[in-house]
Amino acid sequence: MARRRERVARMSTDNAQDASTVLPPIVSTEWLVANRSDVFVADVRWYLDGRPASVEFEAGHVEGAVFVDMDTDLSDHGQPAAMGRHPLPSPEYFAAAMGRLGIDGNTPVVAYDDSGGATAGRLVVMLRSLGCPAAILDGGMRAWPGPLAGAPAAPPVPAVFRSRPWPTDRFATADEVGSVSEGRQPGLLLDARSGDRYRGESEPIDPRAGHVPGAVNAPWAANLDGATGRFLPAAHL
């Protein structure tokens, strides 16, 4: 196991672009059980109805997991309101948050939630875009076979996470989305929210209902097996 950690750390340090290939973007609960001592487990639950996810975390979570707050760790609300509900934090802000949580950018991170990976995926995408190894736990809390732990006994041990710029080819700006929406730039806009929110029939949190003109609805939940909560086979998708 020590050799594996050294190999992962060396790949992350020597070639950040290749580090995310240490593990696939989705891993099974069986994989996590077998590799538990080699990975950092992150609980990234968040709720549209405003429930504090930290309370749910303290009520029960995968043993050894660290709670990652969508609002304060993965978003920078010090930015203007025009930047959106969960604005992407600056590289420095994100690095400080990751280090405070104990994420070093070298140790593989497995993130889970109880919404089919919809919120855990944000952390995974952010880390992988920077070349850090990270994956979603397939099935999340629903699929976890072991007992759940209560309130953590101790705060996470801080780590050093190197700040690095967000890759411009991995994220679209509002102006770029507008260009695609208006037909001034080729591209396909996908709206991964539920159909009722896409159609503007329901909007529990955002100030405006509906969708960006020209966007196609591709609900996140349609990627999942309704019976198990796990992702459907790649061939089906």
C-alpha angles and dihedrals in degrees: 000000000000090000090051092052090050091050092049092047092048093051092048093049099041100041117015092181091061099040094087089063091069087093135008121260091254126041131182128241087247090058092049093050090051094047101032096123092053100053142062112235118211127194107210102173118155132166134216091211092063098251110155105251090202089068091052089049092054090048091058139335142155106290112263094015121138121220115241114197113221092203101047107021102038100032135050110220092179087083124092116284089244088071090074140247097302106020117194107258122236115265089252093050092048093047091051092049093049092048091049090054093049098254110139102181092243105069111075113255123214112194127194141177136168096252103076095273095302094129100024086056091066092063092043093051092047093050096042091048087061093049095258119139110250138148142182117244105240109238093007120209091349093061099041106117100195133077120280124242125226128222111345115260094221139012118262118277108249119242137188114258114185114231113234131169121264109255108249092213092061100053132050122217123224088252091054091049089050091052092053092044091053094044095246091118130032118248147102122258115208123194107203096188125107118286095250092055092045090053092046094242092122133019116173099175119006121085094233128046124217132042143282108281111262095019119135120222114241104164115213090223090062088070091064137080103243092213098052106019089231125127116273117248114283091242090057093049 
